[in-house]
Protein backbone atom coordinates (compact mmCIF):
# COMPACT_ATOMS: atom_id res chain seq x y z
CA UNK A 1 0.00 0.00 0.00
CA UNK A 2 1.40 3.40 -0.96
CA UNK A 3 1.46 6.25 1.49
CA UNK A 4 -1.03 9.00 0.71
CA UNK A 5 -2.02 11.90 2.93
CA UNK A 6 -5.53 12.57 1.61
CA UNK A 7 -8.14 11.57 -0.98
CA UNK A 8 -7.44 12.98 -4.44
CA UNK A 9 -10.88 14.62 -4.88
CA UNK A 10 -11.02 16.63 -1.66
CA UNK A 11 -12.22 20.22 -1.76
CA UNK A 12 -11.72 21.04 1.95
CA UNK A 13 -8.16 21.64 3.25
CA UNK A 14 -7.02 18.28 4.70
CA UNK A 15 -5.94 19.81 8.00
CA UNK A 16 -9.52 21.03 8.55
CA UNK A 17 -10.91 17.53 8.02
CA UNK A 18 -8.32 16.14 10.42
CA UNK A 19 -9.14 18.86 12.95
CA UNK A 20 -12.82 17.90 12.92
CA UNK A 21 -11.92 14.20 13.08
CA UNK A 22 -9.78 14.74 16.18
CA UNK A 23 -12.47 16.88 17.82
CA UNK A 24 -15.15 14.26 17.12
CA UNK A 25 -12.95 11.47 18.43
CA UNK A 26 -12.05 13.33 21.66
CA UNK A 27 -15.71 14.13 22.28
CA UNK A 28 -16.61 10.47 21.70
CA UNK A 29 -13.80 9.06 23.82
CA UNK A 30 -14.27 11.43 26.75
CA UNK A 31 -18.02 11.96 26.67
CA UNK A 32 -19.51 9.09 24.64
CA UNK A 33 -20.86 11.48 21.98
CA UNK A 34 -21.63 9.57 18.79
CA UNK A 35 -20.07 11.22 15.72
CA UNK A 36 -21.99 9.26 13.08
CA UNK A 37 -24.65 11.86 12.34
CA UNK A 38 -22.08 14.63 11.97
CA UNK A 39 -19.75 13.51 9.15
CA UNK A 40 -21.91 14.60 6.22
CA UNK A 41 -23.18 17.62 8.17
CA UNK A 42 -19.61 18.89 8.44
CA UNK A 43 -18.38 17.84 5.00
CA UNK A 44 -19.85 16.71 1.72
CA UNK A 45 -19.00 13.72 -0.44
CA UNK A 46 -15.44 12.44 -0.28
CA UNK A 47 -14.53 14.87 2.51
CA UNK A 48 -17.23 13.40 4.76
CA UNK A 49 -16.14 9.87 3.87
CA UNK A 50 -12.52 10.70 4.72
CA UNK A 51 -13.54 12.24 8.06
CA UNK A 52 -15.58 9.13 8.86
CA UNK A 53 -12.68 6.85 7.95
CA UNK A 54 -10.32 8.82 10.21
CA UNK A 55 -12.64 8.80 13.23
CA UNK A 56 -13.51 5.12 12.80
CA UNK A 57 -9.82 4.25 12.49
CA UNK A 58 -9.06 6.15 15.70
CA UNK A 59 -11.88 4.21 17.42
CA UNK A 60 -10.69 0.84 16.11
CA UNK A 61 -7.09 1.37 17.23
CA UNK A 62 -7.69 3.50 20.33
CA UNK A 63 -6.94 0.79 22.90
CA UNK A 64 -3.90 -0.42 20.96
CA UNK A 65 -2.56 3.00 20.08
CA UNK A 66 -3.11 4.68 23.43
CA UNK A 67 -1.07 1.92 25.10
CA UNK A 68 1.83 3.07 22.88
CA UNK A 69 1.21 6.79 23.33
CA UNK A 70 0.95 6.58 27.12
CA UNK A 71 4.35 4.89 27.26
CA UNK A 72 5.66 7.90 25.34
CA UNK A 73 3.97 10.84 27.08
CA UNK A 74 3.40 9.15 30.48
CA UNK A 75 -0.17 10.49 30.62
CA UNK A 76 -2.44 7.82 32.11
CA UNK A 77 -5.47 10.03 32.57
CA UNK A 78 -8.54 8.01 31.49
CA UNK A 79 -9.72 11.07 29.55
CA UNK A 80 -7.52 12.26 26.71
CA UNK A 81 -6.50 15.77 25.72
CA UNK A 82 -5.88 16.98 22.18
CA UNK A 83 -2.13 16.41 22.38
CA UNK A 84 -2.64 12.71 23.14
CA UNK A 85 -5.35 12.45 20.47
CA UNK A 86 -3.04 13.98 17.84
CA UNK A 87 -0.24 11.56 18.74
CA UNK A 88 -2.71 8.69 18.38
CA UNK A 89 -3.86 10.09 15.04
CA UNK A 90 -0.25 10.29 13.78
CA UNK A 91 0.39 6.71 14.89
CA UNK A 92 -2.77 5.38 13.19
CA UNK A 93 -2.21 7.33 10.01
CA UNK A 94 1.47 6.37 9.75
CA UNK A 95 1.22 2.68 10.65
CA UNK A 96 -2.28 1.77 9.44
CA UNK A 97 -3.25 4.30 6.77
CA UNK A 98 0.31 4.62 5.38
CA UNK A 99 0.43 8.40 5.49
CA UNK A 100 4.02 9.69 5.02
CA UNK A 101 5.80 10.84 8.18
CA UNK A 102 6.22 14.46 7.11
CA UNK A 103 2.57 14.75 6.09
CA UNK A 104 1.27 13.20 9.31
CA UNK A 105 3.48 15.39 11.50
CA UNK A 106 2.76 18.65 9.67
CA UNK A 107 -0.97 18.03 9.44
CA UNK A 108 -1.45 17.28 13.13
CA UNK A 109 0.88 20.07 14.18
CA UNK A 110 -1.51 22.42 12.38
CA UNK A 111 -4.48 20.68 14.02
CA UNK A 112 -2.97 21.12 17.48
CA UNK A 113 -2.11 24.76 16.81
CA UNK A 114 -5.81 25.36 16.23
CA UNK A 115 -7.30 23.43 19.15
CA UNK A 116 -4.63 23.24 21.91
CA UNK A 117 -1.62 25.39 21.02
CA UNK A 118 0.09 25.03 24.41
CA UNK A 119 0.72 21.34 23.72
CA UNK A 120 2.44 21.81 20.35
CA UNK A 121 5.99 21.74 21.71
CA UNK A 122 5.49 18.49 23.64
CA UNK A 123 3.75 17.02 20.58
CA UNK A 124 6.76 17.83 18.40
CA UNK A 125 9.09 16.29 21.01
CA UNK A 126 7.05 13.09 21.23
CA UNK A 127 6.11 12.55 17.59
CA UNK A 128 9.52 11.20 16.57
CA UNK A 129 9.11 8.48 19.19
CA UNK A 130 5.76 7.64 17.60
CA UNK A 131 7.47 7.10 14.26
CA UNK A 132 9.67 4.41 15.81
CA UNK A 133 6.61 2.14 15.78
CA UNK A 134 6.12 0.18 12.56
CA UNK A 135 3.22 -1.86 13.94
CA UNK A 136 0.51 -1.57 16.57
CA UNK A 137 -0.01 -4.62 18.77
CA UNK A 138 -3.58 -5.44 19.81
CA UNK A 139 -4.76 -4.44 23.27
CA UNK A 140 -8.29 -5.52 24.17
CA UNK A 141 -10.93 -2.80 23.93
CA UNK A 142 -13.68 -2.79 26.61
CA UNK A 143 -16.00 -4.96 24.50
CA UNK A 144 -13.23 -7.50 23.92
CA UNK A 145 -12.44 -7.61 27.62
CA UNK A 146 -16.06 -8.65 28.21
CA UNK A 147 -15.97 -11.27 25.45
CA UNK A 148 -12.71 -13.01 26.31
CA UNK A 149 -14.25 -15.21 29.02
CA UNK A 150 -16.59 -16.77 26.46
CA UNK A 151 -14.27 -17.47 23.54
CA UNK A 152 -11.15 -19.46 22.80
CA UNK A 153 -7.84 -17.69 22.20
CA UNK A 154 -8.13 -18.54 18.49
CA UNK A 155 -11.60 -17.07 18.13
CA UNK A 156 -10.64 -13.96 20.10
CA UNK A 157 -7.70 -13.45 17.75
CA UNK A 158 -10.04 -13.69 14.77
CA UNK A 159 -12.50 -11.19 16.26
CA UNK A 160 -9.86 -8.71 17.43
CA UNK A 161 -8.22 -8.73 13.99
CA UNK A 162 -11.60 -8.28 12.28
CA UNK A 163 -12.58 -5.38 14.55
CA UNK A 164 -9.57 -3.43 13.32
CA UNK A 165 -10.11 -3.98 9.60
CA UNK A 166 -12.12 -1.97 7.13
CA UNK A 167 -15.75 -3.17 7.03
CA UNK A 168 -16.92 -5.51 4.28
CA UNK A 169 -20.26 -4.99 2.57
CA UNK A 170 -22.31 -7.22 0.27
CA UNK A 171 -25.04 -6.88 -2.32
CA UNK A 172 -27.87 -9.39 -1.95
CA UNK A 173 -29.69 -9.88 -5.25
CA UNK A 174 -33.35 -10.68 -5.84
CA UNK A 175 -32.30 -13.98 -7.47
CA UNK A 176 -30.30 -15.03 -4.37
CA UNK A 177 -26.89 -14.12 -5.75
CA UNK A 178 -24.39 -12.51 -3.38
CA UNK A 179 -21.59 -10.12 -4.40
CA UNK A 180 -18.92 -8.51 -2.25
CA UNK A 181 -18.88 -4.74 -2.80
CA UNK A 182 -15.48 -3.48 -3.86
CA UNK A 183 -13.94 -0.77 -1.73
CA UNK A 184 -14.60 2.70 -3.08
CA UNK A 185 -17.84 1.79 -4.86
CA UNK A 186 -20.56 4.40 -4.35
CA UNK A 187 -23.41 2.09 -3.45
CA UNK A 188 -26.25 4.46 -4.31
CA UNK A 189 -24.77 4.98 -7.79
CA UNK A 190 -24.18 1.30 -8.56
CA UNK A 191 -26.19 0.33 -11.65
CA UNK A 192 -27.68 -2.84 -10.16
CA UNK A 193 -28.61 -0.99 -6.96
CA UNK A 194 -30.23 1.90 -8.83
CA UNK A 195 -32.24 -0.52 -10.99
CA UNK A 196 -33.51 -2.33 -7.89
CA UNK A 197 -31.80 -5.65 -8.53
CA UNK A 198 -30.12 -5.76 -5.12
CA UNK A 199 -29.78 -4.29 -1.65
CA UNK A 200 -27.00 -4.07 0.95
CA UNK A 201 -27.11 -6.85 3.55
CA UNK A 202 -24.44 -8.67 5.51
CA UNK A 203 -24.04 -12.32 4.50
CA UNK A 204 -24.54 -13.48 8.08
CA UNK A 205 -27.71 -11.39 8.44
CA UNK A 206 -29.07 -13.03 5.29
CA UNK A 207 -28.85 -16.56 6.74
CA UNK A 208 -31.91 -16.60 9.07
CA UNK A 209 -34.37 -16.32 6.16
CA UNK A 210 -32.69 -19.27 4.48
CA UNK A 211 -33.51 -21.45 7.51
CA UNK A 212 -37.16 -21.25 6.45
CA UNK A 213 -36.58 -23.09 3.18
CA UNK A 214 -39.39 -22.76 0.64
CA UNK A 215 -41.64 -19.87 1.70
CA UNK A 216 -43.57 -19.39 -1.53
CA UNK A 217 -47.17 -18.48 -0.76
CA UNK A 218 -46.61 -18.57 3.01
CA UNK A 219 -47.53 -15.74 5.38
CA UNK A 220 -44.51 -14.56 7.37
CA UNK A 221 -44.29 -11.94 10.13
CA UNK A 222 -40.95 -10.08 10.12
CA UNK A 223 -40.30 -8.32 13.45
CA UNK A 224 -38.03 -5.27 13.88
CA UNK A 225 -37.87 -5.34 10.11
CA UNK A 226 -35.91 -2.17 9.24
CA UNK A 227 -34.05 -1.50 7.05
CA UNK A 228 -35.80 -4.30 5.18
CA UNK A 229 -33.17 -6.78 4.01
CA UNK A 230 -34.92 -9.85 5.44
CA UNK A 231 -38.31 -8.59 4.27
CA UNK A 232 -36.99 -8.30 0.71
CA UNK A 233 -35.40 -11.74 0.90
CA UNK A 234 -38.77 -13.20 1.88
CA UNK A 235 -40.68 -11.30 -0.80
CA UNK A 236 -38.12 -12.35 -3.44
CA UNK A 237 -38.76 -15.97 -2.45
CA UNK A 238 -42.51 -15.57 -2.88
CA UNK A 239 -43.68 -15.07 0.71
CA UNK A 240 -46.54 -12.80 1.80
CA UNK A 241 -44.86 -10.59 4.38
CA UNK A 242 -46.07 -8.38 7.18
CA UNK A 243 -43.07 -6.25 8.18
CA UNK A 244 -43.40 -4.75 11.66
CA UNK A 245 -41.28 -1.79 12.72
CA UNK A 246 -41.80 0.43 15.77
CA UNK A 247 -39.76 3.43 14.56
CA UNK A 248 -41.68 5.42 11.89
CA UNK A 249 -38.50 6.77 10.27
CA UNK A 250 -37.02 3.28 10.02
CA UNK A 251 -40.32 2.01 8.63
CA UNK A 252 -39.93 4.54 5.82
CA UNK A 253 -36.57 2.93 5.02
CA UNK A 254 -38.34 -0.41 4.49
CA UNK A 255 -40.89 1.23 2.19
CA UNK A 256 -38.19 3.02 0.22
CA UNK A 257 -36.16 -0.17 -0.27
CA UNK A 258 -39.25 -2.12 -1.32
CA UNK A 259 -40.22 0.58 -3.79
CA UNK A 260 -36.71 0.73 -5.27
CA UNK A 261 -36.69 -3.03 -5.76
CA UNK A 262 -40.29 -3.01 -7.05
CA UNK A 263 -41.46 -5.33 -4.27
CA UNK A 264 -44.58 -5.35 -2.14
CA UNK A 265 -45.01 -6.11 1.56
CA UNK A 266 -47.37 -4.88 4.24
CA UNK A 267 -45.34 -2.49 6.41
CA UNK A 268 -46.86 -2.06 9.88
CA UNK A 269 -45.74 0.65 12.30
CA UNK A 270 -46.25 -0.32 15.91
CA UNK A 271 -44.98 -1.80 19.15
CA UNK A 272 -44.95 -5.60 18.91
CA UNK A 273 -45.94 -6.03 22.54
CA UNK A 274 -49.09 -3.94 21.98
CA UNK A 275 -50.21 -5.96 18.96
CA UNK A 276 -52.47 -8.99 19.17
CA UNK A 277 -52.65 -11.52 16.34
CA UNK A 278 -55.41 -11.12 13.75
CA UNK A 279 -54.18 -14.18 11.82
CA UNK A 280 -51.87 -17.14 12.23
CA UNK A 281 -48.56 -17.06 10.39
CA UNK A 282 -46.49 -19.92 9.02
CA UNK A 283 -43.43 -18.36 10.63
CA UNK A 284 -42.28 -15.40 12.69
CA UNK A 285 -38.84 -13.95 12.05
CA UNK A 286 -37.73 -12.47 15.37
CA UNK A 287 -34.60 -10.37 14.80
CA UNK A 288 -34.62 -9.04 18.35
CA UNK A 289 -33.10 -5.80 19.71
CA UNK A 290 -29.61 -6.56 21.02
CA UNK A 291 -26.21 -5.07 21.81
CA UNK A 292 -25.19 -5.35 18.11
CA UNK A 293 -21.86 -6.59 19.49
CA UNK A 294 -21.33 -8.63 16.32
CA UNK A 295 -21.16 -5.49 14.17
CA UNK A 296 -18.18 -3.71 15.77
CA UNK A 297 -16.21 -3.88 12.52
CA UNK A 298 -18.81 -1.56 10.94
CA UNK A 299 -19.68 0.32 14.15
CA UNK A 300 -16.42 0.74 16.09
CA UNK A 301 -18.03 2.82 18.86
CA UNK A 302 -19.33 -0.55 20.10
CA UNK A 303 -15.75 -1.54 21.00
CA UNK A 304 -15.75 1.06 23.79
CA UNK A 305 -18.98 0.06 25.52
CA UNK A 306 -19.48 -2.01 28.66
CA UNK A 307 -22.81 -3.76 28.32
CA UNK A 308 -25.38 -4.58 30.98
CA UNK A 309 -26.85 -7.65 29.32
CA UNK A 310 -29.85 -8.41 31.54
CA UNK A 311 -32.06 -5.72 30.04
CA UNK A 312 -31.45 -7.05 26.53
CA UNK A 313 -32.07 -10.64 27.59
CA UNK A 314 -35.37 -9.71 29.24
CA UNK A 315 -36.60 -7.97 26.08
CA UNK A 316 -35.50 -10.88 23.91
CA UNK A 317 -37.29 -13.48 26.06
CA UNK A 318 -40.43 -11.34 26.14
CA UNK A 319 -40.41 -11.06 22.35
CA UNK A 320 -40.09 -14.81 21.94
CA UNK A 321 -42.90 -15.38 24.42
CA UNK A 322 -45.20 -12.91 22.65
CA UNK A 323 -44.34 -14.42 19.25
CA UNK A 324 -45.88 -17.74 20.33
CA UNK A 325 -49.37 -16.29 19.82
CA UNK A 326 -48.74 -15.61 16.15
CA UNK A 327 -48.12 -19.22 15.00
CA UNK A 328 -50.03 -22.47 15.23
CA UNK A 329 -48.86 -26.05 15.70
CA UNK A 330 -46.19 -26.75 13.10
CA UNK A 331 -45.32 -23.06 12.94
CA UNK A 332 -41.75 -21.74 13.10
CA UNK A 333 -40.04 -18.98 15.05
CA UNK A 334 -36.63 -17.90 13.79
CA UNK A 335 -34.80 -16.19 16.64
CA UNK A 336 -31.73 -14.21 15.63
CA UNK A 337 -29.51 -11.39 16.91
CA UNK A 338 -26.38 -9.65 15.63
CA UNK A 339 -24.67 -10.40 18.94
CA UNK A 340 -21.75 -12.50 20.14
CA UNK A 341 -22.73 -12.48 23.81
CA UNK A 342 -24.01 -15.90 25.01
CA UNK A 343 -26.42 -14.07 27.34
CA UNK A 344 -28.29 -12.89 24.23
CA UNK A 345 -27.93 -16.07 22.20
CA UNK A 346 -27.76 -19.58 23.64
CA UNK A 347 -28.89 -18.48 27.11
CA UNK A 348 -32.07 -16.89 25.72
CA UNK A 349 -32.95 -19.98 23.71
CA UNK A 350 -32.23 -22.34 26.60
CA UNK A 351 -34.51 -20.34 28.91
CA UNK A 352 -37.26 -20.22 26.30
CA UNK A 353 -37.12 -23.98 25.70
CA UNK A 354 -37.16 -24.68 29.44
CA UNK A 355 -40.29 -22.56 29.78
CA UNK A 356 -41.91 -23.96 26.61
CA UNK A 357 -41.41 -27.74 26.33
CA UNK A 358 -43.76 -27.83 23.32
CA UNK A 359 -41.04 -26.15 21.24
CA UNK A 360 -37.93 -27.83 19.85
CA UNK A 361 -34.74 -26.82 18.09
CA UNK A 362 -34.61 -27.78 14.43
CA UNK A 363 -31.52 -28.74 12.40
CA UNK A 364 -29.60 -25.92 10.75
CA UNK A 365 -30.08 -26.27 7.02
CA UNK A 366 -29.83 -23.36 4.61
CA UNK A 367 -31.97 -23.07 1.51
CA UNK A 368 -29.02 -21.71 -0.45
CA UNK A 369 -25.37 -21.47 0.58
CA UNK A 370 -22.74 -19.34 -1.19
CA UNK A 371 -18.97 -19.05 -1.15
CA UNK A 372 -19.43 -16.34 1.49
CA UNK A 373 -21.44 -18.43 4.00
CA UNK A 374 -19.60 -17.86 7.30
CA UNK A 375 -18.41 -20.62 9.62
CA UNK A 376 -20.58 -21.83 12.49
CA UNK A 377 -18.47 -21.86 15.66
CA UNK A 378 -21.22 -23.79 17.47
CA UNK A 379 -21.21 -26.68 15.01
CA UNK A 380 -20.77 -29.09 17.95
CA UNK A 381 -24.16 -27.96 19.34
CA UNK A 382 -26.90 -29.16 16.95
CA UNK A 383 -29.53 -26.55 16.23
CA UNK A 384 -27.38 -23.52 17.12
CA UNK A 385 -25.59 -21.30 14.59
CA UNK A 386 -23.18 -18.56 15.65
CA UNK A 387 -20.81 -16.65 13.42
CA UNK A 388 -18.09 -14.35 14.75
CA UNK A 389 -16.85 -11.13 13.15
CA UNK A 390 -14.56 -11.88 10.24
CA UNK A 391 -15.60 -11.05 6.69
CA UNK A 392 -19.19 -11.34 7.97
CA UNK A 393 -20.77 -9.91 11.10
CA UNK A 394 -21.15 -11.87 14.31
CA UNK A 395 -24.65 -13.33 14.12
CA UNK A 396 -26.67 -15.95 15.99
CA UNK A 397 -29.75 -17.87 14.85
CA UNK A 398 -31.97 -20.84 15.70
CA UNK A 399 -35.10 -22.40 14.19
CA UNK A 400 -37.80 -23.22 16.74
CA UNK A 401 -40.72 -25.53 15.88
CA UNK A 402 -44.04 -25.43 17.74
CA UNK A 403 -44.91 -29.11 18.26
CA UNK A 404 -48.16 -28.79 20.18
Secondary structure as GFF3:
##gff-version 3
##sequence-region A 1 404
A	DSSP	alpha_helix	14	31	.	.	.	ID=ss1
A	DSSP	alpha_helix	39	42	.	.	.	ID=ss2
A	DSSP	alpha_helix	45	60	.	.	.	ID=ss3
A	DSSP	alpha_helix	62	73	.	.	.	ID=ss4
A	DSSP	alpha_helix	82	95	.	.	.	ID=ss5
A	DSSP	alpha_helix	101	115	.	.	.	ID=ss6
A	DSSP	three_ten_helix	117	119	.	.	.	ID=ss7
A	DSSP	alpha_helix	120	130	.	.	.	ID=ss8
A	DSSP	alpha_helix	142	147	.	.	.	ID=ss9
A	DSSP	alpha_helix	153	163	.	.	.	ID=ss10
A	DSSP	beta_strand	170	173	.	.	.	ID=ss11
A	DSSP	beta_strand	178	180	.	.	.	ID=ss12
A	DSSP	three_ten_helix	187	189	.	.	.	ID=ss13
A	DSSP	alpha_helix	191	194	.	.	.	ID=ss14
A	DSSP	beta_strand	198	200	.	.	.	ID=ss15
A	DSSP	alpha_helix	207	210	.	.	.	ID=ss16
A	DSSP	beta_strand	219	223	.	.	.	ID=ss17
A	DSSP	alpha_helix	229	236	.	.	.	ID=ss18
A	DSSP	beta_strand	240	245	.	.	.	ID=ss19
A	DSSP	alpha_helix	248	260	.	.	.	ID=ss20
A	DSSP	beta_strand	266	269	.	.	.	ID=ss21
A	DSSP	three_ten_helix	272	274	.	.	.	ID=ss22
A	DSSP	beta_strand	281	287	.	.	.	ID=ss23
A	DSSP	three_ten_helix	293	295	.	.	.	ID=ss24
A	DSSP	three_ten_helix	300	304	.	.	.	ID=ss25
A	DSSP	alpha_helix	310	323	.	.	.	ID=ss26
A	DSSP	three_ten_helix	324	326	.	.	.	ID=ss27
A	DSSP	beta_strand	327	337	.	.	.	ID=ss28
A	DSSP	three_ten_helix	342	344	.	.	.	ID=ss29
A	DSSP	alpha_helix	346	355	.	.	.	ID=ss30
A	DSSP	beta_strand	359	361	.	.	.	ID=ss31
A	DSSP	beta_strand	385	387	.	.	.	ID=ss32
A	DSSP	beta_strand	395	402	.	.	.	ID=ss33
###
